[in-house]
């Protein structure tokens, strides 16, 4: 009996205290966590631990799939796929990166390399020539593919045509730098 009274008294003391306590809600910042996963992936990739790097980049993409920042995560993932010999996976991943940030010239260069490794340059050249009538960014791919095929003059002319017709696009500066660097290599 004494014990039951003791429990009632304790409950009268602690129940109001528990009711006054604030329940804290923890919020997860997906974008910040995506950056953390990407950074870990970069470290793994530098140390040539490609499997865990791939997992980290995949997690970064899952946490932040549709922003411009995710194009970096996709590009890093594609880089890992290329390192372990999967250019088809790298191609798909780079195409996703380009959709999120179509003004990054390096992504186009990397995509061209995936085509070369898969031995599908000619097929992709035909595709991008058709697409360039609708999308001027496809001219970049046409120029880069021609250069990878050893048709440097024709490829450089296509890239210069792009810069001339689209001077105000952010990517045009990257294309200009590429043209200048290639020209300096040749002479």
C-alpha distance (Angstrom), angle and dihedral (degrees) to the residues before:
residue distance angle dihedral
X1 . . .
X2 3.76 . .
X3 3.84 89.4 .
X4 3.82 92.3 52.7
X5 3.81 91.0 52.0
X6 3.79 89.1 49.1
X7 3.83 91.1 53.7
X8 3.80 91.5 49.2
X9 3.80 90.9 52.1
X10 3.83 91.9 48.3
X11 3.77 91.7 48.7
X12 3.80 90.2 50.8
X13 3.78 89.3 53.9
X14 3.82 100.1 43.2
X15 3.81 102.3 36.7
X16 3.83 93.6 64.8
X17 3.82 89.7 45.3
X18 3.80 91.3 52.1
X19 3.80 90.7 48.0
X20 3.80 90.5 53.1
X21 3.80 93.4 49.8
X22 3.78 113.0 99.1
X23 3.75 117.2 -126.7
X24 3.76 107.2 -132.3
X25 3.79 117.2 -140.6
X26 3.77 114.6 -149.1
X27 3.77 114.7 -143.1
X28 3.77 121.3 -157.0
X29 3.78 116.8 -142.9
X30 3.79 101.0 -145.8
X31 3.79 95.1 -171.4
X32 3.80 93.4 51.5
X33 3.79 90.8 46.6
X34 3.80 89.5 49.2
X35 3.80 89.7 55.4
X36 3.82 89.9 49.6
X37 3.81 91.6 51.3
X38 3.79 90.9 47.2
X39 3.80 91.3 50.9
X40 3.80 91.4 50.3
X41 3.80 88.9 48.8
X42 3.78 90.9 53.1
X43 3.80 90.3 52.9
X44 3.80 91.7 49.1
X45 3.80 90.7 47.6
X46 3.80 92.0 50.6
X47 3.79 88.5 52.5
X48 3.82 89.5 47.8
X49 3.80 94.3 -115.2
X50 3.76 92.9 137.8
X51 3.83 100.2 168.6
X52 3.81 95.0 58.3
X53 3.82 89.9 39.5
X54 3.80 89.6 55.5
X55 3.81 90.6 50.3
X56 3.81 91.4 50.6
X57 3.80 93.3 48.9
X58 3.80 90.7 46.8
X59 3.80 89.5 51.8
X60 3.82 90.4 49.6
X61 3.80 90.1 52.3
X62 3.81 91.6 48.0
X63 3.79 92.1 51.3
X64 3.81 95.5 46.1
X65 3.81 108.5 17.9
X66 3.78 106.2 155.3
X67 3.78 109.3 41.0
X68 3.75 132.7 95.6
X69 3.82 88.4 -108.8
X70 3.79 89.9 61.3
X71 3.80 88.8 65.4
X72 3.81 86.3 70.5
X73 3.81 90.7 51.5
X74 3.80 90.5 49.2
X75 3.81 91.3 47.9
X76 3.80 91.4 51.2
X77 3.79 90.1 48.2
X78 3.81 90.1 50.8
X79 3.79 89.9 49.9
X80 3.81 89.6 56.1
X81 3.79 91.5 48.0
X82 3.79 89.9 53.0
X83 3.80 91.5 48.5
X84 3.80 91.7 55.7
X85 3.80 94.0 43.2
X86 3.81 105.2 -100.7
X87 3.82 105.5 124.4
X88 3.83 93.3 161.4
X89 3.81 90.7 59.9
X90 3.79 89.4 44.5
X91 3.81 90.0 51.7
X92 3.80 92.9 53.6
X93 3.79 91.5 45.7
X94 3.81 93.5 48.7
X95 3.79 91.1 49.5
X96 3.80 88.0 55.4
X97 3.81 89.6 49.2
X98 3.80 91.1 51.6
X99 3.81 90.8 51.6
X100 3.80 89.1 57.5
X101 3.79 96.4 42.0
X102 3.80 112.3 17.1
X103 3.81 92.0 169.0
X104 3.82 95.8 68.9
X105 3.80 107.2 102.1
X106 3.82 94.0 -168.5
X107 3.80 90.1 65.1
X108 3.81 89.9 59.4
X109 3.80 91.2 49.6
X110 3.80 91.0 51.1
X111 3.80 92.0 46.6
X112 3.80 89.9 54.2
X113 3.80 89.7 54.2
X114 3.82 90.5 53.7
X115 3.81 89.0 53.7
X116 3.80 90.6 50.4
X117 3.81 92.7 50.0
X118 3.80 90.1 50.4
X119 3.82 90.7 46.6
X120 3.81 92.5 -125.5
X121 3.81 100.2 119.5
X122 3.81 94.8 118.7
X123 3.80 93.1 48.6
X124 3.80 91.8 48.8
X125 3.80 92.2 45.2
X126 3.81 89.9 59.4
X127 3.80 90.6 47.1
X128 3.80 95.1 50.2
X129 3.80 93.2 44.5
X130 3.81 88.3 58.4
X131 3.81 91.5 44.1
X132 3.81 93.5 49.2
X133 3.81 88.9 71.8
X134 3.82 88.2 64.2
X135 3.78 102.9 26.6
X136 3.82 120.9 37.6
X137 3.82 91.1 -158.8
X138 3.81 87.5 69.1
X139 3.80 87.4 69.3
X140 3.78 87.1 70.1
X141 3.77 90.4 57.8
X142 3.81 91.6 46.7
X143 3.81 90.3 53.1
X144 3.80 94.5 46.0
X145 3.80 93.5 46.5
X146 3.81 91.1 50.2
X147 3.80 89.6 51.5
X148 3.83 91.0 49.6
X149 3.81 88.1 51.7
X150 3.80 89.3 56.3
X151 3.81 94.9 -104.8
X152 3.79 93.1 123.1
X153 3.81 99.0 160.6
X154 3.80 93.8 48.6
X155 3.82 91.8 45.2
X156 3.79 93.8 47.7
X157 3.81 90.0 48.7
X158 3.82 89.8 53.7
X159 3.81 91.3 50.0
X160 3.81 91.3 47.9
X161 3.80 89.3 49.6
X162 3.80 88.8 53.7
X163 3.82 92.2 50.9
X164 3.79 90.4 47.8
X165 3.82 94.9 48.9
X166 3.84 96.2 39.6
X167 3.83 105.7 34.0
X168 3.81 95.2 147.5
X169 3.80 97.9 56.8
X170 3.80 116.1 104.1
X171 3.79 90.7 -130.0
X172 3.81 91.2 59.3
X173 3.82 90.0 76.9
X174 3.80 90.3 56.0
X175 3.79 90.8 48.9
X176 3.84 90.4 49.7
X177 3.80 91.2 51.5
X178 3.81 90.0 49.3
X179 3.82 91.4 50.2
X180 3.81 91.3 48.5
X181 3.81 92.7 48.0
X182 3.83 92.3 48.4
X183 3.81 91.0 47.2
X184 3.81 91.3 51.0
X185 3.83 90.5 50.3
X186 3.77 91.6 54.0
X187 3.80 96.2 49.8
